[in-house]
Amino acid sequence: MAFHYADLAEIIDELDENQRIYLIKLIDSDKTSRCIN
C-alpha cells in the first residue's frame, strides 16, 4: 500500500510527538522529507 506524501502529512499532524517520531522512523527517508516540508 502506498500513500501520497500529502496523506502522510495529514496523518502525522494528528499524532502526538512520540507517535510522529516512531512513524517517521518507519517511513522511507525520501518520502519523510516531502511529508514534513
PyMOL Python script that loads the backbone (N, CA, C, O; Angstrom):
from pymol import cmd

cmd.read_pdbstr("""\
ATOM      1  N   MET A   1       0.850  -1.178   0.000  1.00  0.00           N
ATOM      2  CA  MET A   1       0.000   0.000   0.000  1.00  0.00           C
ATOM      3  C   MET A   1       0.895   1.240   0.000  1.00  0.00           C
ATOM      4  O   MET A   1       1.821   1.345   0.804  1.00  0.00           O
ATOM      5  N   ALA A   2       0.617   2.150  -0.884  1.00  0.00           N
ATOM      6  CA  ALA A   2       1.410   3.375  -0.975  1.00  0.00           C
ATOM      7  C   ALA A   2       0.532   4.581  -0.660  1.00  0.00           C
ATOM      8  O   ALA A   2      -0.616   4.674  -1.095  1.00  0.00           O
ATOM      9  N   PHE A   3       1.101   5.489   0.100  1.00  0.00           N
ATOM     10  CA  PHE A   3       0.408   6.725   0.443  1.00  0.00           C
ATOM     11  C   PHE A   3       1.069   7.885  -0.284  1.00  0.00           C
ATOM     12  O   PHE A   3       2.281   7.894  -0.497  1.00  0.00           O
ATOM     13  N   HIS A   4       0.266   8.844  -0.656  1.00  0.00           N
ATOM     14  CA  HIS A   4       0.800  10.091  -1.199  1.00  0.00           C
ATOM     15  C   HIS A   4       1.366  10.882  -0.026  1.00  0.00           C
ATOM     16  O   HIS A   4       0.839  10.809   1.084  1.00  0.00           O
ATOM     17  N   TYR A   5       2.432  11.634  -0.262  1.00  0.00           N
ATOM     18  CA  TYR A   5       3.066  12.356   0.841  1.00  0.00           C
ATOM     19  C   TYR A   5       2.122  13.330   1.535  1.00  0.00           C
ATOM     20  O   TYR A   5       2.279  13.580   2.730  1.00  0.00           O
ATOM     21  N   ALA A   6       1.149  13.886   0.823  1.00  0.00           N
ATOM     22  CA  ALA A   6       0.181  14.788   1.458  1.00  0.00           C
ATOM     23  C   ALA A   6      -0.715  14.029   2.432  1.00  0.00           C
ATOM     24  O   ALA A   6      -1.092  14.562   3.476  1.00  0.00           O
ATOM     25  N   ASP A   7      -1.056  12.785   2.092  1.00  0.00           N
ATOM     26  CA  ASP A   7      -1.845  11.953   3.001  1.00  0.00           C
ATOM     27  C   ASP A   7      -1.055  11.643   4.264  1.00  0.00           C
ATOM     28  O   ASP A   7      -1.591  11.691   5.372  1.00  0.00           O
ATOM     29  N   LEU A   8       0.219  11.326   4.089  1.00  0.00           N
ATOM     30  CA  LEU A   8       1.065  11.042   5.249  1.00  0.00           C
ATOM     31  C   LEU A   8       1.220  12.278   6.133  1.00  0.00           C
ATOM     32  O   LEU A   8       1.227  12.166   7.359  1.00  0.00           O
ATOM     33  N   ALA A   9       1.342  13.438   5.529  1.00  0.00           N
ATOM     34  CA  ALA A   9       1.462  14.675   6.298  1.00  0.00           C
ATOM     35  C   ALA A   9       0.221  14.906   7.151  1.00  0.00           C
ATOM     36  O   ALA A   9       0.326  15.344   8.297  1.00  0.00           O
ATOM     37  N   GLU A  10      -0.952  14.614   6.597  1.00  0.00           N
ATOM     38  CA  GLU A  10      -2.199  14.753   7.367  1.00  0.00           C
ATOM     39  C   GLU A  10      -2.207  13.814   8.563  1.00  0.00           C
ATOM     40  O   GLU A  10      -2.588  14.200   9.668  1.00  0.00           O
ATOM     41  N   ILE A  11      -1.785  12.582   8.330  1.00  0.00           N
ATOM     42  CA  ILE A  11      -1.737  11.592   9.414  1.00  0.00           C
ATOM     43  C   ILE A  11      -0.752  12.037  10.487  1.00  0.00           C
ATOM     44  O   ILE A  11      -1.060  11.975  11.677  1.00  0.00           O
ATOM     45  N   ILE A  12       0.420  12.481  10.075  1.00  0.00           N
ATOM     46  CA  ILE A  12       1.447  12.916  11.026  1.00  0.00           C
ATOM     47  C   ILE A  12       0.941  14.081  11.870  1.00  0.00           C
ATOM     48  O   ILE A  12       1.245  14.154  13.061  1.00  0.00           O
ATOM     49  N   ASP A  13       0.179  14.987  11.278  1.00  0.00           N
ATOM     50  CA  ASP A  13      -0.370  16.131  12.014  1.00  0.00           C
ATOM     51  C   ASP A  13      -1.291  15.705  13.149  1.00  0.00           C
ATOM     52  O   ASP A  13      -1.424  16.425  14.139  1.00  0.00           O
ATOM     53  N   GLU A  14      -1.927  14.547  13.020  1.00  0.00           N
ATOM     54  CA  GLU A  14      -2.878  14.072  14.022  1.00  0.00           C
ATOM     55  C   GLU A  14      -2.215  13.338  15.191  1.00  0.00           C
ATOM     56  O   GLU A  14      -2.872  13.055  16.193  1.00  0.00           O
ATOM     57  N   LEU A  15      -0.939  13.032  15.075  1.00  0.00           N
ATOM     58  CA  LEU A  15      -0.256  12.225  16.084  1.00  0.00           C
ATOM     59  C   LEU A  15       0.421  13.088  17.135  1.00  0.00           C
ATOM     60  O   LEU A  15       0.716  14.260  16.902  1.00  0.00           O
ATOM     61  N   ASP A  16       0.664  12.485  18.307  1.00  0.00           N
ATOM     62  CA  ASP A  16       1.457  13.198  19.302  1.00  0.00           C
ATOM     63  C   ASP A  16       2.939  13.048  18.944  1.00  0.00           C
ATOM     64  O   ASP A  16       3.281  12.307  18.023  1.00  0.00           O
ATOM     65  N   GLU A  17       3.804  13.735  19.655  1.00  0.00           N
ATOM     66  CA  GLU A  17       5.225  13.793  19.291  1.00  0.00           C
ATOM     67  C   GLU A  17       5.886  12.417  19.221  1.00  0.00           C
ATOM     68  O   GLU A  17       6.608  12.131  18.266  1.00  0.00           O
ATOM     69  N   ASN A  18       5.650  11.568  20.212  1.00  0.00           N
ATOM     70  CA  ASN A  18       6.266  10.238  20.215  1.00  0.00           C
ATOM     71  C   ASN A  18       5.776   9.391  19.049  1.00  0.00           C
ATOM     72  O   ASN A  18       6.557   8.660  18.440  1.00  0.00           O
ATOM     73  N   GLN A  19       4.502   9.485  18.739  1.00  0.00           N
ATOM     74  CA  GLN A  19       3.956   8.737  17.608  1.00  0.00           C
ATOM     75  C   GLN A  19       4.527   9.253  16.290  1.00  0.00           C
ATOM     76  O   GLN A  19       4.800   8.470  15.379  1.00  0.00           O
ATOM     77  N   ARG A  20       4.706  10.560  16.190  1.00  0.00           N
ATOM     78  CA  ARG A  20       5.299  11.137  14.977  1.00  0.00           C
ATOM     79  C   ARG A  20       6.708  10.612  14.756  1.00  0.00           C
ATOM     80  O   ARG A  20       7.067  10.207  13.650  1.00  0.00           O
ATOM     81  N   ILE A  21       7.496  10.624  15.811  1.00  0.00           N
ATOM     82  CA  ILE A  21       8.877  10.150  15.708  1.00  0.00           C
ATOM     83  C   ILE A  21       8.908   8.697  15.275  1.00  0.00           C
ATOM     84  O   ILE A  21       9.687   8.325  14.398  1.00  0.00           O
ATOM     85  N   TYR A  22       8.075   7.881  15.878  1.00  0.00           N
ATOM     86  CA  TYR A  22       8.020   6.460  15.532  1.00  0.00           C
ATOM     87  C   TYR A  22       7.644   6.268  14.065  1.00  0.00           C
ATOM     88  O   TYR A  22       8.288   5.499  13.351  1.00  0.00           O
ATOM     89  N   LEU A  23       6.613   6.961  13.619  1.00  0.00           N
ATOM     90  CA  LEU A  23       6.156   6.815  12.240  1.00  0.00           C
ATOM     91  C   LEU A  23       7.205   7.305  11.252  1.00  0.00           C
ATOM     92  O   LEU A  23       7.454   6.658  10.235  1.00  0.00           O
ATOM     93  N   ILE A  24       7.812   8.432  11.542  1.00  0.00           N
ATOM     94  CA  ILE A  24       8.825   8.983  10.644  1.00  0.00           C
ATOM     95  C   ILE A  24      10.005   8.026  10.503  1.00  0.00           C
ATOM     96  O   ILE A  24      10.583   7.907   9.423  1.00  0.00           O
ATOM     97  N   LYS A  25      10.362   7.347  11.585  1.00  0.00           N
ATOM     98  CA  LYS A  25      11.455   6.371  11.514  1.00  0.00           C
ATOM     99  C   LYS A  25      11.086   5.167  10.651  1.00  0.00           C
ATOM    100  O   LYS A  25      11.968   4.519  10.088  1.00  0.00           O
ATOM    101  N   LEU A  26       9.805   4.864  10.543  1.00  0.00           N
ATOM    102  CA  LEU A  26       9.363   3.728   9.731  1.00  0.00           C
ATOM    103  C   LEU A  26       9.293   4.045   8.241  1.00  0.00           C
ATOM    104  O   LEU A  26       9.421   3.156   7.400  1.00  0.00           O
ATOM    105  N   ILE A  27       9.090   5.312   7.928  1.00  0.00           N
ATOM    106  CA  ILE A  27       8.870   5.727   6.541  1.00  0.00           C
ATOM    107  C   ILE A  27      10.210   5.951   5.845  1.00  0.00           C
ATOM    108  O   ILE A  27      11.178   6.397   6.461  1.00  0.00           O
ATOM    109  N   ASP A  28      10.248   5.638   4.572  1.00  0.00           N
ATOM    110  CA  ASP A  28      11.404   5.908   3.721  1.00  0.00           C
ATOM    111  C   ASP A  28      11.822   7.374   3.866  1.00  0.00           C
ATOM    112  O   ASP A  28      10.968   8.262   3.879  1.00  0.00           O
ATOM    113  N   SER A  29      13.119   7.630   3.972  1.00  0.00           N
ATOM    114  CA  SER A  29      13.596   8.987   4.241  1.00  0.00           C
ATOM    115  C   SER A  29      13.234   9.987   3.142  1.00  0.00           C
ATOM    116  O   SER A  29      12.986  11.155   3.441  1.00  0.00           O
ATOM    117  N   ASP A  30      13.199   9.561   1.890  1.00  0.00           N
ATOM    118  CA  ASP A  30      12.818  10.465   0.802  1.00  0.00           C
ATOM    119  C   ASP A  30      11.366  10.901   0.952  1.00  0.00           C
ATOM    120  O   ASP A  30      11.046  12.078   0.785  1.00  0.00           O
ATOM    121  N   LYS A  31      10.499   9.962   1.265  1.00  0.00           N
ATOM    122  CA  LYS A  31       9.083  10.281   1.439  1.00  0.00           C
ATOM    123  C   LYS A  31       8.887  11.127   2.700  1.00  0.00           C
ATOM    124  O   LYS A  31       8.066  12.045   2.706  1.00  0.00           O
ATOM    125  N   THR A  32       9.630  10.827   3.760  1.00  0.00           N
ATOM    126  CA  THR A  32       9.530  11.588   5.001  1.00  0.00           C
ATOM    127  C   THR A  32       9.877  13.050   4.770  1.00  0.00           C
ATOM    128  O   THR A  32       9.187  13.938   5.269  1.00  0.00           O
ATOM    129  N   SER A  33      10.928  13.304   4.027  1.00  0.00           N
ATOM    130  CA  SER A  33      11.337  14.692   3.798  1.00  0.00           C
ATOM    131  C   SER A  33      10.261  15.477   3.057  1.00  0.00           C
ATOM    132  O   SER A  33      10.111  16.677   3.285  1.00  0.00           O
ATOM    133  N   ARG A  34       9.517  14.827   2.183  1.00  0.00           N
ATOM    134  CA  ARG A  34       8.423  15.508   1.474  1.00  0.00           C
ATOM    135  C   ARG A  34       7.235  15.750   2.402  1.00  0.00           C
ATOM    136  O   ARG A  34       6.514  16.735   2.241  1.00  0.00           O
ATOM    137  N   CYS A  35       7.028  14.865   3.366  1.00  0.00           N
ATOM    138  CA  CYS A  35       5.877  14.993   4.275  1.00  0.00           C
ATOM    139  C   CYS A  35       6.041  16.149   5.241  1.00  0.00           C
ATOM    140  O   CYS A  35       5.079  16.855   5.543  1.00  0.00           O
ATOM    141  N   ILE A  36       7.257  16.344   5.725  1.00  0.00           N
ATOM    142  CA  ILE A  36       7.437  17.323   6.797  1.00  0.00           C
ATOM    143  C   ILE A  36       7.848  18.697   6.291  1.00  0.00           C
ATOM    144  O   ILE A  36       8.066  19.605   7.093  1.00  0.00           O
ATOM    145  N   ASN A  37       7.955  18.863   5.013  1.00  0.00           N
ATOM    146  CA  ASN A  37       8.267  20.185   4.451  1.00  0.00           C
ATOM    147  C   ASN A  37       7.031  21.016   4.293  1.00  0.00           C
ATOM    148  O   ASN A  37       7.107  22.156   3.835  1.00  0.00           O
TER     149      ASN A  37
END
""", "prot")
cmd.dss("prot")
cmd.show_as("cartoon", "prot")
cmd.util.cbc("prot")
cmd.orient("prot")
